[in-house]
Amino acid sequence: MTNDSMPASPALATSPDELPYVLAAAFNTGDPDAIERVYEHTGLFVRAPGQVTTGAERRQANAQFASLGVPIEVRPRHVYVHEDVALLIVDWAITGTTPAGEHVDIRGVATDVARRGADGYWRYIIDNPFGTATQAA
């Protein structure tokens, strides 16, 4: 049984070039489950330099960012592909005002790794939004 009133989930990426845009579309829905679909099951998310998460912690970290209620904008710089693995360098920004009136300006240059799954879709295996930022001492 299907529910025709349910919104369609954001499409998955059929090429690594699409993946940052698919992540942004999922993020901008505010739905943690939509965001989770762009990761491999064991994929890593670096929530802050030196803080690696996976599984339920990854979902929670992404949900926390999405709960700001400010959309993310992405601009891929480079996408390097070798067979079923891709390295993506992506400028991104979460800039605006939250529903509570707080100004938000979070940005970075992501260094991400993606892999094409057996189903043909590309998903993140490493999502490092802060790229080469150094870990705080």
N, C-alpha and C positions, 0 to 999 in steps of 0.2 A: 504494500500500500504506500502511495506517495502523497505528499502534501504539496499541492500546487501553489500554496501561498508562501512556502518557504523560499527565501531568496537563494539564488544560485551561489555556490561558493566560488571564490576567485579561481580562475583557471590555473593549472599547473604549467610550469615552463617546459616548452618543447625544445628550447635551445638555451644555452647558458647566458646568452645576451638578454633573454627575457627575464631571468631569475630575479634580478634586483627590482624590476617593475612588479613582478608577481608578489614578491615579499612586501613591497610598499602597498599594493592593493589590499593584501591580506591584513597588514598592520592597520591600515586606515579604516578597516571595518570595525576595529576594536575587539574582534572576536579571537580569543587565544587559540581556539581550535583551528581557525582559518590560518593563523600564523604557523601553527605546528605542522600543517600539511606541507610547508616548503622545506622542512628538515627531514633528513633520513632519521630513522628511529633512534639511532645512537649518535646523531649529530651533536656537535658541540656549539655552545653559544658563549662567547666571552663577554660577560655582563659588564666588566670593568677590567682594565689591565691587571693580569694576574689572577682573575676570578673566572674560572671555567665552570660552566654548568652543562648539564645534559638531563634528559628525561623531564620529570616533574619540575625540577629546579629551573630548567631552561624555559619551560612553559610559563612558570611563575614570573621569571625575570622579564620575558617578553610581554606578558600581560601587564606588568607594572609600567613599562614604557608606554604601551598602548593606552593604558588607563588615564594617561595625561590628557587624552582627548584632543591632541594636537597632531595633525597629519605629518607623516614623514615624506620628504622629497628625496629622490635619488638621482644621481647622474653618474652612470658608469664611465670610468676613464679607460680602462683596459680590460679585455677578456682574452685570456690565453687558454687555448684548448689543446689537449693531447688525448686522443682517443675518447674515453668516457670520463675524463677528469678535467676540470677547468679551474683556473685561478682568476678571480675577479678583484679588481681594484675599483672601489665605488665611493664617490663623494656623496654624503647624505647629511640631511639636516632635519631636525624636529624643532621648528621655530614658530612661535605664535603665542596665543593667550589661551589658557585653560578655561573650561567652563566656570571655574572658581575665580577667574580674573588674574591668575598668576602668569607672569611672562616666562616663557620657556625658550631657551636657546641651547640646544644640545646638537653637536655636529661632530663629524669625524670623516676619516678616510678609511673605509673598510678594506681589509685584506681577507678575502673569503675563498674557500675551496668548495667546489660543487662536484657532484657525480651524477652521471646519467644512470638511472635505475633500469632494471629489467623491463619495466613498463614503458620505457622511453622518456620518462619525465626527469628533469634535472632538479635536484634538491641539495640543500646545503649539508655538507659534512662538517665544515668548520665555518662559523659565522663570527668574525672578529671585527666588530664595528669600529673599534678604536685603532686598528691596524698596528702600527709600530710604536704607539704611545708607550712610554716606559712605565713600569710599575712604581707606584709611590713607595717610598722607603718607610 
